[in-house]
């Protein structure tokens, strides 16, 4: 299967579009090139924060929820979020910029409703010879709302609806390349709406807990090695550096 062949059955090194919805997957680890920026997208309540908690030990992570909580701690008690939301958004971008400057692998929590964030991350990473990759949690609106109920935090209805519309449009764009098998050894192209990403892994509800870890190996990226298959085996994983979450 293009984009996910690997000699090591435990590791998947994605290139291009890797749509795993409804498929039997043996791998349980995602492997990316050194210094990669990995954006985890999905509806509020889809499980992004849980996934990042599993992946983040030793890896620099920027989560807007952490930013909101830090900002809330510095404003008067009871002040509505809508009042200090512009500050929180600026602080989120500032933390992203600071994290990119470290050169370390980076995990980013993002609902995917602001494409300019991904494009900016891709350009910034590319200037330092790094890649942007995206993992999308394609769960239904009902599952996402159930996730919000389970965690006791609700996104405003209009915000949730906006995220849902934009992600639905993006998922629809995946269907055409999904039906067109590439030639052997070639990745399925990432759809135009995510052309800035070196890979897009799409996970459904059943698979969102399948990949329990992520690593950023020291080897040359698979697409740079002559004759290396797409999604080839990962090199030995680099020991994570303990870095506090921002």
C-alpha positions as CSV (number, residue, x, y, z in Angstrom):
1,X,0.0,0.0,0.0
2,X,1.6,3.2,-1.1
3,X,2.8,5.5,1.7
4,X,2.9,2.8,4.3
5,X,5.1,-0.1,3.2
6,X,7.8,-0.9,5.9
7,X,10.1,-3.7,6.8
8,X,9.6,-3.0,10.5
9,X,5.9,-3.8,11.1
10,X,5.8,-1.7,14.2
11,X,6.8,1.6,12.5
12,X,5.2,3.6,9.8
13,X,7.1,6.4,8.0
14,X,4.4,8.2,6.0
15,X,4.9,10.1,2.7
16,X,2.1,11.7,0.8
17,X,-1.5,10.8,1.6
18,X,-1.8,7.8,3.9
19,X,-5.5,7.3,4.5
20,X,-5.9,4.5,7.0
21,X,-9.7,4.8,7.6
22,X,-11.2,1.3,7.6
23,X,-8.0,-0.4,7.1
24,X,-6.1,-3.1,9.0
25,X,-2.9,-1.6,10.2
26,X,-0.1,-3.5,11.9
27,X,2.1,-0.6,12.8
28,X,1.8,1.2,16.2
29,X,4.4,3.9,15.8
30,X,4.8,6.8,13.5
31,X,8.3,7.8,12.5
32,X,9.3,11.1,11.0
33,X,12.6,12.8,9.9
34,X,14.7,14.7,12.3
35,X,13.3,18.1,13.3
36,X,9.9,17.4,11.7
37,X,6.9,19.5,12.7
38,X,3.9,17.3,13.2
39,X,0.5,19.0,13.3
40,X,-2.4,17.0,14.8
41,X,-5.8,18.2,13.5
42,X,-9.4,17.3,14.1
43,X,-12.6,18.5,15.6
44,X,-12.7,19.7,19.2
45,X,-13.3,16.6,21.2
46,X,-11.9,14.2,18.6
47,X,-9.0,13.1,20.8
48,X,-6.1,15.4,19.8
49,X,-5.0,16.2,23.3
50,X,-5.1,12.6,24.4
51,X,-3.0,11.6,21.4
52,X,-0.5,14.4,22.1
53,X,-0.2,13.4,25.7
54,X,0.8,9.9,24.6
55,X,3.3,11.3,22.1
56,X,4.7,14.3,23.9
57,X,7.1,12.9,26.6
58,X,10.5,14.3,25.7
59,X,9.1,16.2,22.6
60,X,8.4,19.9,22.5
61,X,4.6,20.5,22.2
62,X,2.5,23.6,21.6
63,X,-1.1,23.2,22.6
64,X,-3.5,26.2,22.5
65,X,-5.3,24.8,25.6
66,X,-2.1,25.3,27.6
67,X,-1.8,28.8,26.2
68,X,-5.4,29.7,27.2
69,X,-4.8,28.3,30.7
70,X,-1.6,30.3,31.1
71,X,-3.4,33.5,29.9
72,X,-6.4,32.8,32.2
73,X,-4.0,32.7,35.1
74,X,-2.8,36.2,34.4
75,X,-6.2,38.0,33.9
76,X,-8.8,38.9,36.5
77,X,-10.9,36.0,37.8
78,X,-14.1,35.7,35.8
79,X,-13.0,37.7,32.8
80,X,-14.7,36.1,29.7
81,X,-12.3,34.3,27.3
82,X,-13.7,36.4,24.4
83,X,-12.1,39.5,26.0
84,X,-8.5,38.1,26.1
85,X,-8.8,35.7,23.2
86,X,-6.8,38.0,20.8
87,X,-3.9,37.9,23.4
88,X,-4.1,34.1,23.7
89,X,-3.9,33.8,19.9
90,X,-0.9,36.0,19.7
91,X,0.7,34.1,22.5
92,X,0.0,30.8,20.7
93,X,1.8,32.0,17.6
94,X,4.6,33.4,19.7
95,X,5.1,30.0,21.3
96,X,5.1,28.3,17.9
97,X,7.7,30.7,16.6
98,X,9.8,30.2,19.7
99,X,9.5,26.4,19.4
100,X,10.5,26.4,15.7
101,X,13.6,28.4,16.6
102,X,14.9,25.5,18.8
103,X,15.3,23.2,15.8
104,X,13.9,20.3,17.8
105,X,11.0,18.1,16.6
106,X,7.7,19.8,17.4
107,X,4.2,18.5,18.0
108,X,1.4,21.0,17.3
109,X,-2.3,20.8,18.4
110,X,-4.4,22.6,15.9
111,X,-8.1,22.2,14.9
112,X,-7.2,22.8,11.3
113,X,-9.6,25.7,10.9
114,X,-6.8,28.2,10.2
115,X,-4.9,27.0,7.1
116,X,-2.5,30.0,7.3
117,X,-1.1,28.5,10.5
118,X,0.0,25.3,8.6
119,X,1.4,27.3,5.7
120,X,3.4,29.5,8.0
121,X,4.7,26.5,9.9
122,X,5.6,24.8,6.7
123,X,7.5,27.8,5.4
124,X,9.3,28.4,8.7
125,X,10.3,24.7,9.0
126,X,11.5,24.6,5.3
127,X,13.9,27.5,5.9
128,X,15.7,25.2,8.4
129,X,15.5,22.1,6.2
130,X,12.7,20.6,8.1
131,X,9.3,19.2,7.0
132,X,5.7,19.7,8.0
133,X,3.6,16.6,8.5
134,X,-0.1,16.4,9.4
135,X,-2.1,13.7,11.3
136,X,-5.8,14.2,11.0
137,X,-8.4,12.6,13.3
138,X,-11.4,12.0,11.0
139,X,-14.1,11.3,13.6
140,X,-17.8,12.1,13.2
141,X,-19.3,15.2,14.7
142,X,-21.3,12.9,17.1
143,X,-18.1,11.3,18.4
144,X,-16.4,14.6,18.8
145,X,-19.3,16.0,20.8
146,X,-19.3,12.9,22.9
147,X,-15.6,13.5,23.5
148,X,-16.3,17.0,24.7
149,X,-19.0,15.7,27.1
150,X,-16.6,13.1,28.5
151,X,-13.9,15.8,29.2
152,X,-16.5,18.3,30.5
153,X,-15.4,21.1,28.2
154,X,-17.5,22.3,25.3
155,X,-16.5,24.3,22.3
156,X,-19.0,27.1,21.4
157,X,-21.6,25.7,18.9
158,X,-20.7,28.2,16.2
159,X,-17.0,27.5,16.6
160,X,-17.6,23.7,16.4
161,X,-19.8,24.2,13.3
162,X,-17.0,26.2,11.6
163,X,-14.4,23.6,12.3
164,X,-16.8,20.9,11.1
165,X,-17.5,22.6,7.8
166,X,-13.9,23.2,7.0
167,X,-12.7,19.7,7.9
168,X,-15.6,18.2,5.9
169,X,-14.5,20.1,2.8
170,X,-10.9,18.9,3.3
171,X,-12.0,15.3,3.8
172,X,-14.0,15.4,0.6
173,X,-10.8,16.4,-1.3
174,X,-9.2,13.2,-0.1
175,X,-11.7,10.9,-1.9
176,X,-10.4,11.6,-5.4
177,X,-6.8,10.6,-4.9
178,X,-7.9,7.8,-2.6
179,X,-9.6,6.2,-5.6
180,X,-6.6,6.5,-7.9
181,X,-3.9,4.0,-7.0
182,X,-0.4,5.4,-7.7
183,X,2.3,3.6,-9.5
184,X,4.3,1.2,-7.3
185,X,6.7,3.0,-5.0
186,X,5.0,6.4,-5.5
187,X,3.1,8.1,-2.7
188,X,-0.5,9.3,-3.2
189,X,-0.3,13.1,-3.5
190,X,-1.4,15.2,-0.6
191,X,-4.6,17.1,-1.6
192,X,-4.3,20.7,-2.7
193,X,-5.7,22.0,0.6
194,X,-2.7,20.5,2.4
195,X,-0.1,20.8,-0.3
196,X,2.3,22.3,2.2
197,X,2.6,19.0,4.1
198,X,5.1,16.2,3.3
199,X,2.5,13.7,4.5
200,X,-1.0,13.5,5.7
201,X,-2.0,10.5,7.9
202,X,-5.8,10.1,8.3
203,X,-7.0,8.1,11.3
204,X,-10.6,7.2,12.1
205,X,-12.2,6.5,15.5
206,X,-11.0,2.9,15.6
207,X,-7.4,3.9,14.8
208,X,-6.9,7.0,16.8
209,X,-5.5,5.0,19.7
210,X,-3.5,2.6,17.6
211,X,-0.4,4.7,17.2
212,X,0.9,4.9,20.8
213,X,4.2,6.7,20.1
214,X,6.0,8.8,17.6
215,X,9.8,9.1,17.0
216,X,12.1,11.4,15.0
217,X,14.9,9.2,13.8
218,X,18.4,10.1,12.8
219,X,18.3,8.6,9.4
220,X,18.0,10.3,6.0
221,X,14.3,10.9,5.2
222,X,12.9,8.0,3.1
223,X,12.2,10.1,0.1
224,X,15.9,11.2,0.0
225,X,17.4,7.6,-0.1
226,X,17.7,6.2,-3.6
227,X,15.6,3.0,-4.0
228,X,14.0,3.4,-0.5
229,X,10.3,2.5,-0.4
230,X,7.8,5.0,0.6
231,X,7.0,4.6,4.3
232,X,10.2,2.6,4.7
233,X,11.7,1.3,8.0
234,X,12.8,3.8,10.6
235,X,16.4,4.1,11.7
236,X,17.1,3.6,15.4
237,X,15.1,6.1,17.4
238,X,16.8,9.0,19.0
239,X,16.4,9.1,22.8
240,X,14.0,11.9,23.6
241,X,15.3,15.0,25.3
242,X,13.3,16.0,28.3
243,X,11.7,19.3,27.4
244,X,9.0,20.9,29.4
245,X,5.8,21.7,27.6
246,X,5.3,25.4,27.0
